[in-house]
């Protein structure tokens, strides 16, 4: 499994990275623009991400806008639904508006911080990314 973690908070980034590296290759970025760059570069290199953990509140471009850009790109590239990158939105906010917006745009799941690794693992298994 190839994972991109887009998270501006160092502690959250380290925690997620340490947890997810046991399941595959993990790349880290600290803002929305870097997340988009990493996603587009991986797609162009024909080595797309399987999972993106996307923080909602990030500098430069927020996670919801990044998600929208990714889904728009996939639509333009005619990526089949089953082939789309799986996105889990992460946030410390209890901002239901942002979460609802993210689900409308097409995220697969949502994880509140602090991240519960057991729940996260359950979601990743349900998405079919690991056994």
N, CA, C and O atoms as a GROMACS GRO file, in nm:
protein
  524
    1UNK      N    1   0.085  -0.119   0.000
    1UNK     CA    2   0.000   0.000   0.000
    1UNK      C    3   0.090   0.124   0.000
    1UNK      O    4   0.185   0.134   0.077
    2UNK      N    5   0.057   0.217  -0.087
    2UNK     CA    6   0.132   0.343  -0.095
    2UNK      C    7   0.045   0.454  -0.036
    2UNK      O    8  -0.069   0.475  -0.079
    3UNK      N    9   0.100   0.525   0.064
    3UNK     CA   10   0.022   0.622   0.141
    3UNK      C   11   0.085   0.761   0.135
    3UNK      O   12   0.207   0.776   0.140
    4UNK      N   13  -0.002   0.861   0.124
    4UNK     CA   14   0.040   1.001   0.136
    4UNK      C   15  -0.028   1.059   0.260
    4UNK      O   16  -0.150   1.052   0.275
    5UNK      N   17   0.054   1.116   0.349
    5UNK     CA   18   0.000   1.182   0.467
    5UNK      C   19   0.021   1.332   0.450
    5UNK      O   20   0.134   1.380   0.441
    6UNK      N   21  -0.090   1.404   0.445
    6UNK     CA   22  -0.086   1.550   0.432
    6UNK      C   23  -0.131   1.608   0.565
    6UNK      O   24  -0.250   1.608   0.597
    7UNK      N   25  -0.036   1.656   0.643
    7UNK     CA   26  -0.064   1.697   0.780
    7UNK      C   27   0.036   1.804   0.822
    7UNK      O   28   0.157   1.782   0.816
    8UNK      N   29  -0.014   1.921   0.864
    8UNK     CA   30   0.076   2.029   0.903
    8UNK      C   31   0.127   2.018   1.047
    8UNK      O   32   0.227   2.081   1.082
    9UNK      N   33   0.060   1.941   1.130
    9UNK     CA   34   0.101   1.926   1.269
    9UNK      C   35   0.205   1.814   1.281
    9UNK      O   36   0.178   1.699   1.246
   10UNK      N   37   0.323   1.849   1.330
   10UNK     CA   38   0.435   1.755   1.337
   10UNK      C   39   0.402   1.629   1.417
   10UNK      O   40   0.430   1.518   1.372
   11UNK      N   41   0.342   1.645   1.534
   11UNK     CA   42   0.310   1.530   1.619
   11UNK      C   43   0.212   1.435   1.548
   11UNK      O   44   0.231   1.314   1.549
   12UNK      N   45   0.109   1.491   1.486
   12UNK     CA   46   0.011   1.408   1.413
   12UNK      C   47   0.076   1.339   1.294
   12UNK      O   48   0.049   1.222   1.266
   13UNK      N   49   0.163   1.413   1.224
   13UNK     CA   50   0.232   1.358   1.106
   13UNK      C   51   0.319   1.239   1.147
   13UNK      O   52   0.317   1.134   1.083
   14UNK      N   53   0.397   1.258   1.255
   14UNK     CA   54   0.485   1.150   1.302
   14UNK      C   55   0.405   1.028   1.348
   14UNK      O   56   0.439   0.914   1.316
   15UNK      N   57   0.297   1.055   1.422
   15UNK     CA   58   0.213   0.947   1.474
   15UNK      C   59   0.154   0.863   1.360
   15UNK      O   60   0.164   0.741   1.360
   16UNK      N   61   0.093   0.931   1.263
   16UNK     CA   62   0.033   0.861   1.148
   16UNK      C   63   0.139   0.787   1.067
   16UNK      O   64   0.117   0.674   1.023
   17UNK      N   65   0.252   0.850   1.047
   17UNK     CA   66   0.360   0.790   0.970
   17UNK      C   67   0.409   0.662   1.037
   17UNK      O   68   0.425   0.559   0.972
   18UNK      N   69   0.433   0.671   1.168
   18UNK     CA   70   0.481   0.554   1.241
   18UNK      C   71   0.379   0.440   1.234
   18UNK      O   72   0.416   0.324   1.218
   19UNK      N   73   0.252   0.474   1.247
   19UNK     CA   74   0.146   0.374   1.242
   19UNK      C   75   0.134   0.311   1.103
   19UNK      O   76   0.124   0.189   1.091
   20UNK      N   77   0.134   0.394   0.998
   20UNK     CA   78   0.107   0.344   0.863
   20UNK      C   79   0.226   0.280   0.792
   20UNK      O   80   0.206   0.203   0.698
   21UNK      N   81   0.350   0.311   0.834
   21UNK     CA   82   0.466   0.252   0.767
   21UNK      C   83   0.471   0.100   0.783
   21UNK      O   84   0.536   0.032   0.704
   22UNK      N   85   0.402   0.046   0.885
   22UNK     CA   86   0.400  -0.101   0.899
   22UNK      C   87   0.315  -0.166   0.790
   22UNK      O   88   0.318  -0.288   0.773
   23UNK      N   89   0.238  -0.085   0.717
   23UNK     CA   90   0.149  -0.139   0.613
   23UNK      C   91   0.194  -0.102   0.472
   23UNK      O   92   0.135  -0.148   0.374
   24UNK      N   93   0.296  -0.021   0.460
   24UNK     CA   94   0.342   0.015   0.326
   24UNK      C   95   0.432   0.137   0.325
   24UNK      O   96   0.481   0.182   0.428
   25UNK      N   97   0.451   0.188   0.205
   25UNK     CA   98   0.538   0.304   0.182
   25UNK      C   99   0.460   0.431   0.214
   25UNK      O  100   0.346   0.448   0.171
   26UNK      N  101   0.523   0.521   0.291
   26UNK     CA  102   0.454   0.644   0.334
   26UNK      C  103   0.533   0.768   0.292
   26UNK      O  104   0.653   0.778   0.316
   27UNK      N  105   0.464   0.862   0.227
   27UNK     CA  106   0.522   0.993   0.196
   27UNK      C  107   0.453   1.096   0.283
   27UNK      O  108   0.335   1.084   0.315
   28UNK      N  109   0.529   1.199   0.322
   28UNK     CA  110   0.477   1.303   0.410
   28UNK      C  111   0.484   1.440   0.343
   28UNK      O  112   0.585   1.474   0.281
   29UNK      N  113   0.377   1.517   0.357
   29UNK     CA  114   0.376   1.657   0.312
   29UNK      C  115   0.312   1.741   0.421
   29UNK      O  116   0.237   1.690   0.505
   30UNK      N  117   0.341   1.872   0.418
   30UNK     CA  118   0.294   1.958   0.528
   30UNK      C  119   0.187   2.060   0.491
   30UNK      O  120   0.135   2.129   0.579
   31UNK      N  121   0.152   2.069   0.362
   31UNK     CA  122   0.044   2.162   0.326
   31UNK      C  123  -0.030   2.111   0.202
   31UNK      O  124   0.011   2.015   0.137
   32UNK      N  125  -0.139   2.180   0.172
   32UNK     CA  126  -0.225   2.137   0.062
   32UNK      C  127  -0.159   2.140  -0.075
   32UNK      O  128  -0.184   2.052  -0.158
   33UNK      N  129  -0.074   2.239  -0.099
   33UNK     CA  130  -0.007   2.246  -0.230
   33UNK      C  131   0.089   2.129  -0.248
   33UNK      O  132   0.095   2.070  -0.356
   34UNK      N  133   0.164   2.096  -0.142
   34UNK     CA  134   0.255   1.982  -0.150
   34UNK      C  135   0.177   1.852  -0.171
   34UNK      O  136   0.222   1.763  -0.242
   35UNK      N  137   0.060   1.843  -0.108
   35UNK     CA  138  -0.024   1.724  -0.123
   35UNK      C  139  -0.065   1.706  -0.268
   35UNK      O  140  -0.056   1.597  -0.324
   36UNK      N  141  -0.111   1.815  -0.329
   36UNK     CA  142  -0.150   1.809  -0.471
   36UNK      C  143  -0.032   1.774  -0.560
   36UNK      O  144  -0.044   1.691  -0.651
   37UNK      N  145   0.082   1.838  -0.535
   37UNK     CA  146   0.204   1.809  -0.613
   37UNK      C  147   0.241   1.661  -0.603
   37UNK      O  148   0.270   1.597  -0.704
   38UNK      N  149   0.241   1.609  -0.481
   38UNK     CA  150   0.280   1.468  -0.459
   38UNK      C  151   0.182   1.375  -0.530
   38UNK      O  152   0.223   1.278  -0.594
   39UNK      N  153   0.053   1.405  -0.518
   39UNK     CA  154  -0.050   1.322  -0.582
   39UNK      C  155  -0.032   1.323  -0.734
   39UNK      O  156  -0.032   1.217  -0.798
   40UNK      N  157  -0.016   1.442  -0.793
   40UNK     CA  158  -0.003   1.454  -0.938
   40UNK      C  159   0.125   1.388  -0.988
   40UNK      O  160   0.125   1.323  -1.093
   41UNK      N  161   0.233   1.404  -0.913
   41UNK     CA  162   0.361   1.343  -0.951
   41UNK      C  163   0.350   1.190  -0.949
   41UNK      O  164   0.397   1.123  -1.041
   42UNK      N  165   0.288   1.135  -0.845
   42UNK     CA  166   0.271   0.990  -0.835
   42UNK      C  167   0.184   0.938  -0.949
   42UNK      O  168   0.211   0.832  -1.005
   43UNK      N  169   0.079   1.013  -0.984
   43UNK     CA  170  -0.008   0.973  -1.095
   43UNK      C  171   0.067   0.973  -1.226
   43UNK      O  172   0.057   0.881  -1.307
   44UNK      N  173   0.144   1.079  -1.247
   44UNK     CA  174   0.220   1.093  -1.370
   44UNK      C  175   0.324   0.982  -1.385
   44UNK      O  176   0.349   0.933  -1.495
   45UNK      N  177   0.383   0.943  -1.272
   45UNK     CA  178   0.485   0.836  -1.273
   45UNK      C  179   0.422   0.697  -1.276
   45UNK      O  180   0.493   0.597  -1.266
   46UNK      N  181   0.290   0.690  -1.290
   46UNK     CA  182   0.216   0.562  -1.292
   46UNK      C  183   0.241   0.481  -1.164
   46UNK      O  184   0.244   0.358  -1.167
   47UNK      N  185   0.258   0.553  -1.052
   47UNK     CA  186   0.276   0.488  -0.922
   47UNK      C  187   0.184   0.560  -0.823
   47UNK      O  188   0.230   0.621  -0.726
   48UNK      N  189   0.052   0.553  -0.849
   48UNK     CA  190  -0.042   0.633  -0.769
   48UNK      C  191  -0.053   0.586  -0.624
   48UNK      O  192  -0.019   0.473  -0.589
   49UNK      N  193  -0.100   0.678  -0.542
   49UNK     CA  194  -0.123   0.645  -0.401
   49UNK      C  195  -0.249   0.559  -0.390
   49UNK      O  196  -0.343   0.574  -0.467
   50UNK      N  197  -0.248   0.469  -0.292
   50UNK     CA  198  -0.366   0.389  -0.261
   50UNK      C  199  -0.452   0.461  -0.160
   50UNK      O  200  -0.575   0.450  -0.160
   51UNK      N  201  -0.385   0.536  -0.071
   51UNK     CA  202  -0.454   0.604   0.038
   51UNK      C  203  -0.391   0.740   0.063
   51UNK      O  204  -0.269   0.755   0.063
   52UNK      N  205  -0.477   0.840   0.085
   52UNK     CA  206  -0.430   0.971   0.128
   52UNK      C  207  -0.500   1.006   0.258
   52UNK      O  208  -0.623   1.005   0.267
   53UNK      N  209  -0.420   1.035   0.360
   53UNK     CA  210  -0.474   1.087   0.486
   53UNK      C  211  -0.458   1.238   0.477
   53UNK      O  212  -0.347   1.291   0.476
   54UNK      N  213  -0.571   1.305   0.470
   54UNK     CA  214  -0.573   1.447   0.436
   54UNK      C  215  -0.630   1.531   0.550
   54UNK      O  216  -0.748   1.520   0.583
   55UNK      N  217  -0.546   1.614   0.609
   55UNK     CA  218  -0.591   1.702   0.716
   55UNK      C  219  -0.682   1.808   0.655
   55UNK      O  220  -0.653   1.861   0.548
   56UNK      N  221  -0.791   1.840   0.723
   56UNK     CA  222  -0.882   1.942   0.669
   56UNK      C  223  -0.821   2.082   0.677
   56UNK      O  224  -0.825   2.157   0.580
   57UNK      N  225  -0.765   2.117   0.793
   57UNK     CA  226  -0.709   2.251   0.810
   57UNK      C  227  -0.558   2.248   0.788
   57UNK      O  228  -0.482   2.205   0.874
   58UNK      N  229  -0.516   2.296   0.670
   58UNK     CA  230  -0.374   2.304   0.637
   58UNK      C  231  -0.342   2.438   0.577
   58UNK      O  232  -0.429   2.506   0.522
   59UNK      N  233  -0.213   2.478   0.586
   59UNK     CA  234  -0.173   2.604   0.523
   59UNK      C  235  -0.182   2.596   0.369
   59UNK      O  236  -0.184   2.487   0.311
   60UNK      N  237  -0.187   2.711   0.308
   60UNK     CA  238  -0.190   2.730   0.162
   60UNK      C  239  -0.321   2.685   0.099
   60UNK      O  240  -0.396   2.768   0.048
   61UNK      N  241  -0.350   2.554   0.102
   61UNK     CA  242  -0.476   2.504   0.047
   61UNK      C  243  -0.533   2.404   0.149
   61UNK      O  244  -0.462   2.313   0.191
   62UNK      N  245  -0.660   2.421   0.188
   62UNK     CA  246  -0.715   2.329   0.288
   62UNK      C  247  -0.747   2.194   0.225
   62UNK      O  248  -0.755   2.180   0.103
   63UNK      N  249  -0.765   2.094   0.312
   63UNK     CA  250  -0.786   1.957   0.268
   63UNK      C  251  -0.908   1.936   0.181
   63UNK      O  252  -0.906   1.853   0.090
   64UNK      N  253  -1.015   2.010   0.207
   64UNK     CA  254  -1.136   1.995   0.127
   64UNK      C  255  -1.110   2.039  -0.017
   64UNK      O  256  -1.156   1.974  -0.111
   65UNK      N  257  -1.036   2.148  -0.035
   65UNK     CA  258  -1.002   2.195  -0.171
   65UNK      C  259  -0.908   2.096  -0.240
   65UNK      O  260  -0.919   2.073  -0.361
   66UNK      N  261  -0.815   2.039  -0.164
   66UNK     CA  262  -0.724   1.938  -0.221
   66UNK      C  263  -0.805   1.818  -0.268
   66UNK      O  264  -0.784   1.768  -0.379
   67UNK      N  265  -0.897   1.771  -0.185
   67UNK     CA  266  -0.982   1.658  -0.221
   67UNK      C  267  -1.060   1.688  -0.349
   67UNK      O  268  -1.068   1.604  -0.438
   68UNK      N  269  -1.116   1.807  -0.357
   68UNK     CA  270  -1.193   1.846  -0.477
   68UNK      C  271  -1.103   1.843  -0.601
   68UNK      O  272  -1.143   1.793  -0.706
   69UNK      N  273  -0.982   1.897  -0.589
   69UNK     CA  274  -0.888   1.899  -0.702
   69UNK      C  275  -0.852   1.756  -0.745
   69UNK      O  276  -0.842   1.728  -0.864
   70UNK      N  277  -0.831   1.668  -0.648
   70UNK     CA  278  -0.798   1.528  -0.679
   70UNK      C  279  -0.915   1.461  -0.751
   70UNK      O  280  -0.895   1.395  -0.853
   71UNK      N  281  -1.036   1.477  -0.699
   71UNK     CA  282  -1.153   1.413  -0.762
   71UNK      C  283  -1.179   1.472  -0.901
   71UNK      O  284  -1.216   1.398  -0.993
   72UNK      N  285  -1.160   1.603  -0.917
   72UNK     CA  286  -1.176   1.664  -1.050
   72UNK      C  287  -1.074   1.607  -1.149
   72UNK      O  288  -1.106   1.578  -1.264
   73UNK      N  289  -0.950   1.592  -1.102
   73UNK     CA  290  -0.843   1.536  -1.186
   73UNK      C  291  -0.879   1.393  -1.228
   73UNK      O  292  -0.866   1.357  -1.345
   74UNK      N  293  -0.926   1.313  -1.131
   74UNK     CA  294  -0.963   1.175  -1.161
   74UNK      C  295  -1.077   1.170  -1.263
   74UNK      O  296  -1.078   1.084  -1.352
   75UNK      N  297  -1.172   1.259  -1.250
   75UNK     CA  298  -1.283   1.265  -1.344
   75UNK      C  299  -1.232   1.298  -1.485
   75UNK      O  300  -1.271   1.234  -1.582
   76UNK      N  301  -1.144   1.399  -1.494
   76UNK     CA  302  -1.088   1.437  -1.625
   76UNK      C  303  -1.006   1.323  -1.686
   76UNK      O  304  -1.004   1.305  -1.807
   77UNK      N  305  -0.938   1.247  -1.600
   77UNK     CA  306  -0.855   1.135  -1.648
   77UNK      C  307  -0.938   1.007  -1.670
   77UNK      O  308  -0.886   0.904  -1.711
   78UNK      N  309  -1.069   1.018  -1.642
   78UNK     CA  310  -1.162   0.906  -1.656
   78UNK      C  311  -1.119   0.785  -1.572
   78UNK      O  312  -1.125   0.670  -1.618
   79UNK      N  313  -1.077   0.813  -1.449
   79UNK     CA  314  -1.040   0.707  -1.356
   79UNK      C  315  -1.169   0.642  -1.306
   79UNK      O  316  -1.260   0.711  -1.261
   80UNK      N  317  -1.176   0.510  -1.313
   80UNK     CA  318  -1.294   0.437  -1.266
   80UNK      C  319  -1.307   0.452  -1.115
   80UNK      O  320  -1.208   0.463  -1.043
   81UNK      N  321  -1.431   0.452  -1.067
   81UNK     CA  322  -1.458   0.466  -0.924
   81UNK      C  323  -1.373   0.373  -0.839
   81UNK      O  324  -1.316   0.414  -0.738
   82UNK      N  325  -1.366   0.248  -0.879
   82UNK     CA  326  -1.291   0.149  -0.801
   82UNK      C  327  -1.140   0.177  -0.799
   82UNK      O  328  -1.069   0.132  -0.709
   83UNK      N  329  -1.094   0.252  -0.899
   83UNK     CA  330  -0.950   0.281  -0.910
   83UNK      C  331  -0.910   0.413  -0.843
   83UNK      O  332  -0.792   0.443  -0.831
   84UNK      N  333  -1.010   0.490  -0.799
   84UNK     CA  334  -0.979   0.619  -0.738
   84UNK      C  335  -0.900   0.601  -0.609
   84UNK      O  336  -0.914   0.500  -0.540
   85UNK      N  337  -0.817   0.700  -0.578
   85UNK     CA  338  -0.743   0.697  -0.452
   85UNK      C  339  -0.842   0.705  -0.336
   85UNK      O  340  -0.940   0.780  -0.343
   86UNK      N  341  -0.818   0.629  -0.231
   86UNK     CA  342  -0.903   0.633  -0.113
   86UNK      C  343  -0.854   0.749  -0.026
   86UNK      O  344  -0.734   0.765  -0.005
   87UNK      N  345  -0.948   0.828   0.025
   87UNK     CA  346  -0.911   0.945   0.104
   87UNK      C  347  -0.980   0.940   0.241
   87UNK      O  348  -1.102   0.927   0.252
   88UNK      N  349  -0.897   0.951   0.344
   88UNK     CA  350  -0.948   0.963   0.480
   88UNK      C  351  -0.916   1.104   0.527
   88UNK      O  352  -0.800   1.142   0.536
   89UNK      N  353  -1.020   1.181   0.557
   89UNK     CA  354  -1.001   1.317   0.607
   89UNK      C  355  -0.971   1.310   0.757
   89UNK      O  356  -1.035   1.235   0.830
   90UNK      N  357  -0.873   1.387   0.801
   90UNK     CA  358  -0.842   1.392   0.944
   90UNK      C  359  -0.856   1.536   0.992
   90UNK      O  360  -0.823   1.630   0.921
   91UNK      N  361  -0.906   1.551   1.114
   91UNK     CA  362  -0.920   1.685   1.168
   91UNK      C  363  -0.937   1.683   1.319
   91UNK      O  364  -0.990   1.589   1.377
   92UNK      N  365  -0.891   1.791   1.380
   92UNK     CA  366  -0.912   1.809   1.523
   92UNK      C  367  -1.045   1.883   1.543
   92UNK      O  368  -1.098   1.889   1.653
   93UNK      N  369  -1.095   1.938   1.435
   93UNK     CA  370  -1.218   2.016   1.441
   93UNK      C  371  -1.341   1.927   1.448
   93UNK      O  372  -1.345   1.818   1.390
   94UNK      N  373  -1.438   1.973   1.520
   94UNK     CA  374  -1.566   1.903   1.519
   94UNK      C  375  -1.656   1.976   1.419
   94UNK      O  376  -1.776   1.989   1.440
   95UNK      N  377  -1.596   2.023   1.312
   95UNK     CA  378  -1.665   2.102   1.210
   95UNK      C  379  -1.743   2.011   1.115
   95UNK      O  380  -1.690   1.964   1.014
   96UNK      N  381  -1.867   1.987   1.148
   96UNK     CA  382  -1.947   1.896   1.065
   96UNK      C  383  -1.966   1.949   0.924
   96UNK      O  384  -1.980   1.870   0.830
   97UNK      N  385  -1.966   2.081   0.905
   97UNK     CA  386  -1.981   2.138   0.771
   97UNK      C  387  -1.868   2.092   0.679
   97UNK      O  388  -1.893   2.049   0.566
   98UNK      N  389  -1.745   2.100   0.728
   98UNK     CA  390  -1.629   2.059   0.649
   98UNK      C  391  -1.635   1.910   0.619
   98UNK      O  392  -1.609   1.867   0.506
   99UNK      N  393  -1.670   1.832   0.720
   99UNK     CA  394  -1.676   1.687   0.704
   99UNK      C  395  -1.784   1.651   0.602
   99UNK      O  396  -1.761   1.570   0.513
  100UNK      N  397  -1.903   1.710   0.616
  100UNK     CA  398  -2.011   1.684   0.520
  100UNK      C  399  -1.971   1.722   0.379
  100UNK      O  400  -1.999   1.650   0.283
  101UNK      N  401  -1.904   1.836   0.367
  101UNK     CA  402  -1.856   1.883   0.236
  101UNK      C  403  -1.758   1.780   0.177
  101UNK      O  404  -1.765   1.747   0.059
  102UNK      N  405  -1.667   1.731   0.261
  102UNK     CA  406  -1.568   1.633   0.215
  102UNK      C  407  -1.635   1.505   0.167
  102UNK      O  408  -1.594   1.446   0.066
  103UNK      N  409  -1.738   1.461   0.238
  103UNK     CA  410  -1.810   1.340   0.196
  103UNK      C  411  -1.882   1.364   0.064
  103UNK      O  412  -1.886   1.275  -0.022
  104UNK      N  413  -1.939   1.483   0.045
  104UNK     CA  414  -2.007   1.515  -0.081
  104UNK      C  415  -1.909   1.512  -0.198
  104UNK      O  416  -1.942   1.467  -0.307
  105UNK      N  417  -1.789   1.561  -0.174
  105UNK     CA  418  -1.688   1.566  -0.279
  105UNK      C  419  -1.633   1.427  -0.308
  105UNK      O  420  -1.592   1.398  -0.420
  106UNK      N  421  -1.633   1.342  -0.207
  106UNK     CA  422  -1.591   1.204  -0.234
  106UNK      C  423  -1.483   1.145  -0.145
  106UNK      O  424  -1.405   1.063  -0.193
  107UNK      N  425  -1.476   1.183  -0.019
  107UNK     CA  426  -1.383   1.113   0.069
  107UNK      C  427  -1.448   0.983   0.114
  107UNK      O  428  -1.571   0.971   0.114
  108UNK      N  429  -1.367   0.886   0.151
  108UNK     CA  430  -1.420   0.755   0.192
  108UNK      C  431  -1.450   0.749   0.342
  108UNK      O  432  -1.540   0.678   0.385
  109UNK      N  433  -1.374   0.826   0.420
  109UNK     CA  434  -1.390   0.818   0.565
  109UNK      C  435  -1.337   0.944   0.630
  109UNK      O  436  -1.278   1.031   0.566
  110UNK      N  437  -1.361   0.952   0.759
  110UNK     CA  438  -1.323   1.068   0.838
  110UNK      C  439  -1.268   1.019   0.971
  110UNK      O  440  -1.326   0.929   1.032
  111UNK      N  441  -1.157   1.076   1.016
  111UNK     CA  442  -1.099   1.038   1.145
  111UNK      C  443  -1.074   1.162   1.229
  111UNK      O  444  -1.005   1.255   1.185
  112UNK      N  445  -1.130   1.164   1.348
  112UNK     CA  446  -1.109   1.276   1.439
  112UNK      C  447  -0.977   1.256   1.513
  112UNK      O  448  -0.940   1.144   1.547
  113UNK      N  449  -0.907   1.367   1.537
  113UNK     CA  450  -0.784   1.361   1.616
  113UNK      C  451  -0.820   1.376   1.763
  113UNK      O  452  -0.913   1.450   1.794
  114UNK      N  453  -0.752   1.309   1.853
  114UNK     CA  454  -0.642   1.216   1.824
  114UNK      C  455  -0.694   1.091   1.754
  114UNK      O  456  -0.802   1.041   1.784
  115UNK      N  457  -0.614   1.043   1.659
  115UNK     CA  458  -0.653   0.929   1.577
  115UNK      C  459  -0.658   0.801   1.660
  115UNK      O  460  -0.564   0.770   1.734
  116UNK      N  461  -0.766   0.728   1.646
  116UNK     CA  462  -0.780   0.597   1.710
  116UNK      C  463  -0.728   0.495   1.608
  116UNK      O  464  -0.793   0.470   1.507
  117UNK      N  465  -0.612   0.437   1.635
  117UNK     CA  466  -0.548   0.348   1.537
  117UNK      C  467  -0.631   0.223   1.509
  117UNK      O  468  -0.629   0.172   1.396
  118UNK      N  469  -0.704   0.173   1.608
  118UNK     CA  470  -0.788   0.055   1.584
  118UNK      C  471  -0.898   0.087   1.485
  118UNK      O  472  -0.926   0.008   1.394
  119UNK      N  473  -0.963   0.203   1.502
  119UNK     CA  474  -1.068   0.244   1.408
  119UNK      C  475  -1.010   0.269   1.269
  119UNK      O  476  -1.069   0.231   1.168
  120UNK      N  477  -0.893   0.334   1.266
  120UNK     CA  478  -0.827   0.365   1.139
  120UNK      C  479  -0.795   0.234   1.065
  120UNK      O  480  -0.816   0.224   0.944
  121UNK      N  481  -0.746   0.136   1.137
  121UNK     CA  482  -0.713   0.007   1.079
  121UNK      C  483  -0.838  -0.061   1.023
  121UNK      O  484  -0.835  -0.120   0.914
  122UNK      N  485  -0.947  -0.053   1.098
  122UNK     CA  486  -1.075  -0.110   1.055
  122UNK      C  487  -1.119  -0.048   0.922
  122UNK      O  488  -1.161  -0.119   0.830
  123UNK      N  489  -1.110   0.085   0.914
  123UNK     CA  490  -1.150   0.158   0.793
  123UNK      C  491  -1.062   0.117   0.674
  123UNK      O  492  -1.112   0.092   0.565
  124UNK      N  493  -0.931   0.109   0.696
  124UNK     CA  494  -0.839   0.073   0.589
  124UNK      C  495  -0.869  -0.069   0.539
  124UNK      O  496  -0.862  -0.096   0.419
  125UNK      N  497  -0.903  -0.158   0.632
  125UNK     CA  498  -0.941  -0.296   0.592
  125UNK      C  499  -1.070  -0.295   0.512
  125UNK      O  500  -1.082  -0.364   0.411
  126UNK      N  501  -1.170  -0.217   0.559
  126UNK     CA  502  -1.298  -0.208   0.488
  126UNK      C  503  -1.279  -0.154   0.347
  126UNK      O  504  -1.351  -0.194   0.254
  127UNK      N  505  -1.183  -0.063   0.330
  127UNK     CA  506  -1.155  -0.007   0.198
  127UNK      C  507  -1.081  -0.107   0.110
  127UNK      O  508  -1.059  -0.082  -0.009
  128UNK      N  509  -1.042  -0.219   0.167
  128UNK     CA  510  -0.975  -0.324   0.090
  128UNK      C  511  -0.829  -0.297   0.063
  128UNK      O  512  -0.771  -0.354  -0.030
  129UNK      N  513  -0.767  -0.210   0.142
  129UNK     CA  514  -0.628  -0.174   0.118
  129UNK      C  515  -0.531  -0.270   0.187
  129UNK      O  516  -0.417  -0.286   0.142
  130UNK      N  517  -0.576  -0.333   0.295
  130UNK     CA  518  -0.496  -0.435   0.363
  130UNK      C  519  -0.588  -0.548   0.407
  130UNK      O  520  -0.710  -0.532   0.415
  131UNK      N  521  -0.527  -0.662   0.435
  131UNK     CA  522  -0.607  -0.779   0.477
  131UNK      C  523  -0.641  -0.771   0.624
  131UNK      O  524  -0.708  -0.860   0.677
   0.00000   0.00000   0.00000
